[in-house]
Amino acid sequence: MTDDSVADVAGAREFLVVAHTGRENVLGTIEAIARHCAAAGVALRIVDHDSLDRGAQDHDILYSPAHVDRPASLPPENIPVDPDHLRSFGAVVEVPPVETASADGCELVIVLGGDGTFLRAAELAYPAEVPVLGINLGHIGFLAEAEANRVDEVMAQLIAGDYRVEERMTLDVAIVDPAHPEPPAARSWALNEIAVLNTTKHGVLELVTEVDGRPVSAFGADGVLIATPTGSTAYAFSAGGPVMWPDLEAILVVPNNAHALFTRPMVTSPRSSVAVEVDKNGRPAVALCDGRRALDVPAGSRVEVRRSERSVRWIRIDSDPFADRLVTKFALPVTGWRGRQA
């Protein structure tokens, strides 16, 4: 399957469903998906997104930004999926253990939940280079392509191969000790953003930002966010960054509660390398990737970010303008608009 092409529906097919089983309407949505797949001879793998969090680092809980739909305290009561019930009307269903390779061999990944669930599912879709589609069961659900009340229409399109695939840029991140830069102390990636944050609840991080090997600004702050256009409407937006249309290719740098004169967001080339240095005499930091993967950043270290060679493959079933999505998701006031008059 290539960009903007119709999906190849020939041969054996299997969809992976990543579901937020703490949502009240998840079981009905899964059943609707299973019925469509059973009728079309498409097999299903179903993964509970809460399983992806078992054994997560404490950093993921302590520093998870507000836009991630992870609860601040205990997770909601798990509502287990009953595979035997789904098999009773002919669905071929597997509920495998969660592994990095969970999406291998699947045609696509369907996400049932909010934006946080989507980011969890992207962890499975990304290494397998499998396209992903979100069905919103959350609140804003900015990353979702459709709402739960459209599940029948969505499944008909997916099964018919009536969708296209877009490439959404991602970022690679490396934590580097300047005295011993190779190999990096840690590596990861992000679809939305890398948030370099203070690990303490007092004081500020002393940081220096760098673009293409040249220093740009030094300041004290709660942190700094390095985001993609996809992530511009998430944590970076709440920190004062601009909204970027997702088909742009650029890297967004947003200081978070900075104490300095020049702390405006910057939009750099997608070919730029962006680095953040943490003062060697200051506090340590954490680099949080999509609110999911935490990398320790000791004092004196560098966080180096570049565009990744690999994208997240994004299923589109609609052609609604991005501006309409902004208005709908953020309930923006547009009263008085008349548009171009004929």
N, C-alpha and C positions, 0 to 999 in steps of 0.2 A: 504494500500500500504506500502510495506517495502523497505528498501534500496536494490538497485540493482534488484528489481523485475519489471516485466512488469506491467504497470498500469492496473487496473481492469476497463474495459470499459462497464461493465454491469450496467443497471439501468439508471435513469435520470442523466444527466450530465450538468454541468454549469461551464463556464470559466469566470474568472474576467480579464478584460483588464485595465491596468493602462497606460494611454497615455499622452505623452508630446504634448499637443495640440498646442504648439508654433512651432513645427517642420513642415516644408512645406510638407513632404511626409507622414504625419501621417494619413490623411484621406484615401488615397489610400491603405495604409497598413491595416487600420481598416476594410475597405470594403472587402479586400481579406480575412481577418480572418472571417468576418461575413458570407461571401459566403460559405466558407468551413464548418463553424458551421451549417449554415442553411441546407446544403446538408446532414449533419450527424446527425441532430436533437439535436445539442448541444446548449443550451441557453447561452446568453452572458450578463454579467454585464460590463458596461464601466464607468470608473472613470477618470476624468480629473485630472492629477497630480497637476496642479496649485491650485485646490481646497484644497489640503492637506496643502498648505502654508498659506491660509487665516487665519489671526489671529495669525500667528507665532510670537515668541518673537523676539525683536530686536537683541538679541544675534545671532540668526540664520543668520541674514544678515551681521552683523558686523564682525563675526568671521568665516564665511564659508570658508573652505580651497579651494585652487585653483582647486583641482580635482573634486569638486562637480559642476555639470553643472548649478548651479543657477546663473543667470545674476547678475552683480555687480550693475546695476542701475535698470531700470524698466523692468518688465518681457516682453517677446515678446507678440505681439498681439495674443489673444486667438483665435483659430480656432475651433469653436464649432462643436461637433459631431451631426449629424442629425439622430436621431434614426428612424424617419419615413422613411427616405431613405433606411436605412438598413433593415427595416421591409418589404419594398416593394418587396424584392426578397426572402422573407420567413424567415428571421432571427428573432429569439425571442430575443429581446433586452430590457434591463432595464438600465436606467441611474440613479442610486440611489444617494442620498446625501452621502458624504464621512463620514464614521464613523469607529471607531476602528474595528467594527465587519463586515466591508464590504466584507471580504473574507470568512466569515463563510458559510459553506455548499458548497463551490466551490471545484472543483477537482484540479484546479491549477490557478496560476496567470501568465498572460503574460504581460511583460513590454515593452512598445514602447517608446524608448528615449535613453538617455545616462546613465552614471553611477549614476548621481544624481537622475534621475527618478527611477532607480533600487532601490536605497536606500530608496526613498520615498515609493515605492511599498512594500519593505521588512517590513515597519512598519505595513502594513495590513496583510501580509502573516505570519509574525512571531507569533502573538498571536493566530492565527487560525491554526497554524502548517500545512499550505498549501504550497506545493512546488511552486517555482517561476522560470520563465524562461525569460531571457532578449533578445529582438530583438533590435539591435543597430540602432538608428536613429541619434546618436550623432557623436562625433569625434573619440575618442579612443574607448570608450565603452568596457573597459576591463572586466566588469562584465557580459557582454552580451554573450549569447551562440551562437548567429547567427546574420548575417547582414540582412538588410531589403530586399535585393534582393533574399533571400532564403525563404521568408515567405510562399510560397505555399508548398515547401518541408517540412518546419517545421510544418505547420499545418497538413499535411498528417500524419506525425509521431505522433503528439500529439493526433490526433483523433483516430489513430490506437492503441494508447497505447504503441507505440514503443519508449519508453524512460526509463531512469533509474533515481533514486533519490539519491543524495549524501547528507550527513549531513555536513554543514559548521559550525564550532564552533563560538560562540558568547561570548561576555563578559558582565558581570554584573558590574555595578559601583554604589558606594554609597559615598555620601558626609557626612563626619563624623566630629563632634565637639569632640576633644579628651576629653574634660572635661565632656561631656554628650553624650557618643557614641551611646546610644540606646534611641529611635530609630534614624536611620540616618536622616539627614536633607532632603535628596533627594535621589532618586534612578532612574536608567535608565539602558539601555543596548546598545550594539553596535555590528554591524556586521564587520565593517572595523576597527574603532579605537575610542578611547577616547583621545581627544586633550586637555590637560590642558594648557591654554593660558593666557597671560597677557591681562588684560582688558583695559590697557592704551596704548598709542602710544609712551611712553617714559619710560626709565628705563628698568630693567629686573625683572623677578620673582626670588626670592630666594627660592630654592627648595631643598628637601632632598628626594632621592629615597630609597625605602625599598623593599626587597624581602624576603618573608617568615618570617616576623617579625624582620629582621635584617637590619640596615642601610647599604647602598651600596655606595652612593656618594652624596655630597652636592655641588650645583653650582648655579650660576645665569644664567638665560636663557630666551628666549622668551617663552619657555614652554617645555613640554615633551609629547610624544605620546606613548600610550599603544595600540598596534595593534594585530590583529589576522593575521594568514597567508593569509587569503583572502584580508585583508587590507594592506598587506606589499607592494603591488604595487601601493598604492594610496598616501595619505599624508605622511606616514612613508617613502616611497621610495624617495619622493622629499626632505625630511629632512635628507637623507643620510643613511637610513636603508637598510638592505639586502632584496633581493627578496626571498620569501619563497614559496615553492610549496604548493598549497592549500590543499593537502591531509595530510600535516603535522599537528600536534597538538602542539602548542607552543604559548607563549605570548611574543611579541616583545616590547622592551622598547627603545625609540629613543629620546634622548635630542634634542631640537630644537634651534639651534643657541646658544649653551651653551658657557659660559666663565669659563672653568676649564680644568684641565689636563685630568681627566678621564671622558670623555663624549662620549665614544663609545657606539653604540647600544648593547643591551644585548638580548639574546634569552633565555627565562626561560622555565621551565617545564609548561605544561598546568595545572598541579596541584598546581602551585605556587600562592600565593597571592601577588600582587604588590600594593604598596601604594606610593603616592606622598604627602609629607607634604609641605604646603605653610607657609613660615616664618610669625610668628604672628606679627612681627614688620615691615613687608614688605607690598607689594601690594596685593590686592585681585586678584583672577583668575576666569576663567570660564572653566568648563569642557564641551566640545562640543562633542556630541556623533554622529558620522557619518555625521558631518556637519549639523545636523538636530535638535537635542534636547540639549538645553543649560541648564546647572545647575550652579548656582552661587556657588563659592568657596571662602568664606570670608578668610581674613588673619588668619592664625592659624589653618585652617581646614586641613583635610586629604581627599584625593581621594583614595578610596580603590577599587581595581579591582580584580575580580576573573572570572574564566571560568563559563559561565552560564550552567545550567542543560538543557537548551533548545537550539536547533540548528535552523539555517535557513535551510530549505529543498530546495535543489538546483537541478533543472532539467538538466540532461545531455542528449543530443541527438547525440553528436559526441564522438569520441574516440581519437581526435587529441591530441598529447602530449602537455603538458603545455609549453615545450620549443618552440614549433612552435607558440603558442599564443604569447609568449614574443617577438619573432622575428617579427611577423606580426604587433602586436599592437604598438611596440616601434620602428619599422623600423630598427632593429638592423642589422649591417653589418655582413654578413656571407660569403662574397666572399672569395674563396680560400679553402673552406671546401671540402674535398674529401671523408670523411667517411671511414668506414672499407672496405678495398679492398678484393674482393673474391679471 
